[in-house]
Amino acid sequence: MTRTDVRTAGGDVDLLGLSGAALDDLYRSGTASTIPTGTGTGTGIFIPGRRAGRVLAKVASLTAWQGKVIDSDGTQLVNLISPLRLRAVRAKVYQGDSWFDHAPCIVIDYSRTSLIARWVHDEIREVAPGLFLGLVYLRRRKLPLRFMLDFTTA
């Protein structure tokens, strides 16, 4: 499982323990200066701030989604799916403006690379060294689903 702590001015914060509003605030404070490369170990955030959310994150990590691999040039990625970490569901990666707050973010765009996920739009920002917080959109509508990518454990 990926690291879920972020060191802030007020001390360490456990991302899985934060509310949805607090996660959105943390996303707002993140940066998008550099697109990460390599393997980012993923953790889904399904029910922010709830114990059931921790259980769902663990189950999803063990059975469904383990993270993303971004190519060395930082322009494409593939998701790691299933316990076998199969590489599936490609996306384009680039810097752009966030649909959330119009500030810079790293966009994960499936619209031209995937039939099954072409309506999905992800965005990430770095919230601690090597740790990225992501938002998920479906047809331009922000979902209550968020995710973390930890590029320090690869």
Secondary structure, DSSP 8 states (H G I E B T S, - for coil): ----EEEETTEEEEGGGS-HHHHHHHHHH-B-SS---EEEEEEEESSTTSHHHHHHHHHHHHHTEEEEEE-TTSSEEEEEETTTTEEEEEEEEEEEE-TTTSSEEEEEE-TTT-SSSTTEEEEEEEEETTEEEEEEEETTEEEEEEEEEE-S--
